[in-house]
Amino acid sequence: MRSVCVLFAVMLSFPTMVYANTGEDTHTDMKQSQSETSSETIKEIHNGDLWRYSVNGFFAGGFRVLPLSGGLTYAVTSGARTAPDDKVVFALSHNLNLTGGDQPFGERGVIYFRQGKDRGLEEYGTENDGWIKKGPVQYLPGHLSPDFHEQRQFEYQNGASEVGQINVTAEREIETAGGRYNAFKVEDIHRRTEPNGAFTRVNDTGWFVPALGFFARGAVTIRAYDAGGRFRNFQLHGFTLEGTTVFD
């Protein structure tokens, strides 16, 4: 899930969160024998789509180790902006609210996406960073299958940059708050560098459900460093889907 370390970073994005092992990784894939050939189309994203998650994890920095818990919501606003290439993009906003050690931890932001004719997800930029230079950049193809691999390297208008890789590594049915759905394991491993030279290393793993248009559960880990390469803090969070308008 990115920028939150969306994902959810995207769960997505989410780039400020990273998730712990939920036990999913060691589960035997129910559709392993079909993984070489099967694929599934991502649902069309609509205005008002919303996904709500419970989140648990911890923050470690300095002499503090704080357990954290709370919630995360992603919501879609269609036709929110017109990108530099004159394409209309939708806004995927995230609202993360966590508490731990009697202190609130939160993050809000917006990532701009577009679905192409094949329903693939293309990233255009974020509200805080501006547009992606020489964008858009593919996040996921419209037809998911376990053989997808994408090298990514780009820069935002504000000078922040990202380099990494997205892999789809497995496929199986999983249980969600709304029933059982076919899902694909998506790994987003990247390094984000800020304009001042500080950087974060993110490992974001989640189970993406094409029928729901987003992630059902996952884990995000993030390690933050200053511009001199000195370690600053570590975060580890797990997220689980509690509800979505797509169930209706």
C-alpha positions as CSV (number, residue, x, y, z in Angstrom):
1,M,0.0,0.0,0.0
2,R,1.8,3.1,-1.1
3,S,2.5,6.6,0.3
4,V,1.3,5.6,3.6
5,C,3.9,3.6,3.0
6,V,0.9,4.0,0.5
7,L,-0.2,0.7,0.2
8,F,-1.0,0.5,1.1
9,A,1.5,2.1,0.3
10,V,-1.0,2.0,-2.1
11,M,-0.9,-0.3,0.5
12,L,-0.3,1.2,-1.6
13,S,1.8,3.7,-1.4
14,F,1.9,3.3,1.4
15,P,5.6,4.9,1.4
16,T,5.6,5.5,5.2
17,M,4.4,2.1,6.4
18,V,5.5,-1.4,6.0
19,Y,3.8,-4.6,7.2
20,A,4.8,-7.6,9.3
21,N,4.4,-11.2,8.3
22,T,0.7,-12.1,8.7
23,G,1.3,-15.8,8.3
24,E,0.1,-15.7,4.8
25,D,3.5,-16.1,3.3
26,T,3.9,-19.7,4.5
27,H,0.5,-20.8,3.5
28,T,0.4,-23.3,0.6
29,D,-1.1,-21.6,-2.5
30,M,-4.4,-23.1,-3.3
31,K,-4.0,-22.4,-6.9
32,Q,-0.3,-23.1,-7.3
33,S,-0.8,-25.5,-10.2
34,Q,-2.6,-22.7,-12.1
35,S,-0.3,-19.9,-11.3
36,E,1.6,-20.1,-14.6
37,T,-1.4,-19.4,-16.8
38,S,-4.2,-17.9,-14.8
39,S,-4.9,-14.2,-14.6
40,E,-7.7,-12.0,-13.3
41,T,-8.9,-8.5,-14.4
42,I,-8.9,-5.7,-11.8
43,K,-12.4,-4.2,-11.3
44,E,-13.1,-0.7,-12.6
45,I,-12.5,2.0,-10.0
46,H,-15.5,4.2,-9.3
47,N,-16.1,7.5,-7.6
48,G,-16.8,6.9,-3.9
49,D,-15.1,3.5,-3.6
50,L,-13.8,3.1,-0.1
51,W,-11.7,0.5,1.8
52,R,-11.3,0.5,5.6
53,Y,-8.6,-1.4,7.5
54,S,-7.6,-2.2,11.0
55,V,-3.9,-1.7,11.7
56,N,-1.5,-3.1,14.3
57,G,2.3,-2.7,14.6
58,F,5.0,-0.8,16.4
59,F,7.4,2.2,16.1
60,A,11.0,2.0,17.2
61,G,13.2,5.1,17.3
62,G,15.8,6.6,19.7
63,F,15.1,4.9,23.0
64,R,11.4,4.3,22.3
65,V,9.5,1.2,21.2
66,L,5.8,1.9,21.0
67,P,3.1,-0.6,20.1
68,L,0.6,1.1,17.7
69,S,-3.0,0.3,16.7
70,G,-5.7,2.0,14.9
71,G,-7.3,2.3,11.5
72,L,-6.6,3.2,7.8
73,T,-9.1,4.4,5.2
74,Y,-8.6,4.7,1.4
75,A,-11.2,6.6,-0.6
76,V,-11.6,7.4,-4.3
77,T,-12.6,10.7,-5.9
78,S,-13.0,10.4,-9.6
79,G,-12.0,13.2,-12.1
80,A,-10.1,15.0,-9.3
81,R,-7.3,16.4,-11.5
82,T,-6.1,16.8,-15.1
83,A,-2.5,15.5,-15.5
84,P,0.1,17.2,-17.6
85,D,-0.6,14.7,-20.4
86,D,-4.3,16.0,-20.3
87,K,-5.6,12.7,-18.9
88,V,-8.1,12.9,-16.1
89,V,-7.0,11.1,-13.0
90,F,-8.7,10.0,-9.8
91,A,-7.5,10.8,-6.3
92,L,-6.9,8.0,-3.9
93,S,-6.8,9.6,-0.5
94,H,-5.6,7.8,2.6
95,N,-6.2,8.6,6.3
96,L,-4.1,6.8,8.8
97,N,-4.9,7.1,12.5
98,L,-2.8,5.2,15.1
99,T,-2.2,5.6,18.8
100,G,0.5,4.2,21.1
101,G,2.1,5.3,24.3
102,D,-0.6,7.8,24.8
103,Q,0.5,9.6,21.6
104,P,-1.3,9.9,18.3
105,F,0.4,8.9,15.0
106,G,-1.3,9.9,11.8
107,E,-0.8,10.6,8.2
108,R,-3.1,12.0,5.4
109,G,-2.4,12.3,1.7
110,V,-3.5,11.8,-1.9
111,I,-2.1,9.7,-4.7
112,Y,-3.2,10.3,-8.3
113,F,-3.9,7.3,-10.4
114,R,-5.6,6.4,-13.7
115,Q,-7.0,3.2,-15.0
116,G,-6.2,2.5,-18.7
117,K,-8.5,0.6,-21.1
118,D,-7.1,-2.7,-19.8
119,R,-7.9,-1.4,-16.2
120,G,-4.2,-1.3,-15.3
121,L,-3.3,1.2,-12.5
122,E,-0.9,4.0,-13.5
123,E,0.6,6.4,-11.0
124,Y,0.8,10.1,-11.9
125,G,2.0,11.7,-8.6
126,T,0.9,12.8,-5.2
127,E,-0.6,15.9,-3.6
128,N,2.5,16.5,-1.6
129,D,5.2,15.6,-4.2
130,G,3.6,16.9,-7.4
131,W,3.4,15.0,-10.7
132,I,5.8,12.3,-11.6
133,K,8.3,13.6,-14.2
134,K,8.1,11.7,-17.5
135,G,5.0,9.9,-16.1
136,P,2.8,8.0,-15.7
137,V,4.4,5.0,-14.1
138,Q,2.7,1.6,-14.1
139,Y,1.8,0.2,-10.7
140,L,-0.1,-2.9,-11.7
141,P,-1.4,-4.3,-15.0
142,G,-5.1,-4.7,-15.6
143,H,-4.8,-8.5,-15.8
144,L,-3.0,-9.8,-12.8
145,S,-0.9,-13.0,-12.9
146,P,1.9,-14.4,-10.7
147,D,4.6,-13.7,-13.3
148,F,4.4,-9.8,-13.3
149,H,7.6,-8.0,-12.5
150,E,8.1,-4.2,-12.9
151,Q,11.3,-2.2,-12.3
152,R,10.5,1.4,-11.3
153,Q,12.6,4.5,-11.2
154,F,11.2,8.0,-11.3
155,E,11.3,11.5,-9.8
156,Y,8.6,13.8,-8.6
157,Q,8.3,17.5,-9.4
158,N,9.5,18.5,-5.8
159,G,12.8,16.5,-6.3
160,A,11.9,13.4,-4.3
161,S,12.7,10.2,-6.1
162,E,12.0,6.4,-5.9
163,V,13.7,3.3,-7.2
164,G,12.5,-0.2,-6.7
165,Q,10.6,-3.2,-8.0
166,I,7.1,-4.6,-7.9
167,N,6.6,-8.3,-8.2
168,V,3.4,-10.5,-8.2
169,T,4.6,-13.7,-6.7
170,A,1.6,-15.9,-5.8
171,E,-2.1,-16.5,-6.3
172,R,-4.7,-18.0,-4.0
173,E,-8.1,-17.6,-2.4
174,I,-8.2,-15.6,0.9
175,E,-10.9,-14.9,3.4
176,T,-12.0,-11.2,3.7
177,A,-14.7,-9.4,5.7
178,G,-17.0,-9.9,2.8
179,G,-16.3,-13.5,1.9
180,R,-13.7,-15.5,0.0
181,Y,-12.0,-13.9,-3.0
182,N,-9.1,-14.8,-5.4
183,A,-6.0,-12.7,-4.5
184,F,-2.5,-12.0,-5.7
185,K,0.5,-11.5,-3.5
186,V,2.1,-8.2,-4.5
187,E,5.6,-7.2,-3.2
188,D,6.7,-3.5,-3.5
189,I,10.3,-3.0,-2.5
190,H,11.7,0.4,-3.0
191,R,13.9,3.2,-1.7
192,R,12.5,6.7,-1.5
193,T,14.9,9.7,-1.3
194,E,13.7,13.1,-0.2
195,P,14.9,16.4,-1.7
196,N,17.2,17.0,1.3
197,G,18.9,13.6,0.9
198,A,17.1,11.7,3.7
199,F,15.8,8.4,2.6
200,T,13.6,5.4,3.5
201,R,13.8,1.7,2.7
202,V,10.3,0.2,2.3
203,N,9.2,-3.4,2.0
204,D,5.4,-3.5,1.3
205,T,3.7,-6.9,0.8
206,G,0.0,-7.3,0.4
207,W,-2.8,-9.5,-1.0
208,F,-4.5,-7.7,-3.8
209,V,-8.1,-8.8,-4.7
210,P,-9.0,-7.8,-8.3
211,A,-12.7,-8.2,-7.6
212,L,-12.5,-5.6,-4.8
213,G,-10.0,-3.3,-6.7
214,F,-7.6,-3.1,-3.8
215,F,-5.7,-4.9,-1.0
216,A,-7.4,-7.2,1.6
217,R,-4.4,-7.6,4.0
218,G,-0.7,-7.2,4.1
219,A,2.4,-5.9,5.9
220,V,4.6,-2.9,5.6
221,T,8.1,-2.2,7.1
222,I,9.9,1.0,6.8
223,R,13.4,2.0,7.8
224,A,14.2,5.7,7.8
225,Y,17.7,7.3,7.6
226,D,18.9,10.9,7.6
227,A,20.9,12.5,4.7
228,G,24.1,11.2,6.2
229,G,22.9,7.6,6.2
230,R,22.3,7.5,10.0
231,F,19.4,5.3,11.1
232,R,16.4,7.3,12.5
233,N,13.5,4.9,13.1
234,F,11.8,1.7,12.1
235,Q,8.1,1.0,11.7
236,L,6.3,-2.3,11.2
237,H,2.5,-2.5,10.6
238,G,0.0,-5.1,9.6
239,F,-3.3,-4.2,8.0
240,T,-6.5,-6.2,7.5
241,L,-9.6,-5.2,5.5
242,E,-12.6,-4.5,7.8
243,G,-15.1,-3.2,5.2
244,T,-15.5,-1.7,1.8
245,T,-18.3,-0.2,-0.3
246,V,-17.4,-2.8,-3.0
247,F,-19.0,-5.5,-0.8
248,D,-22.4,-3.8,-1.3
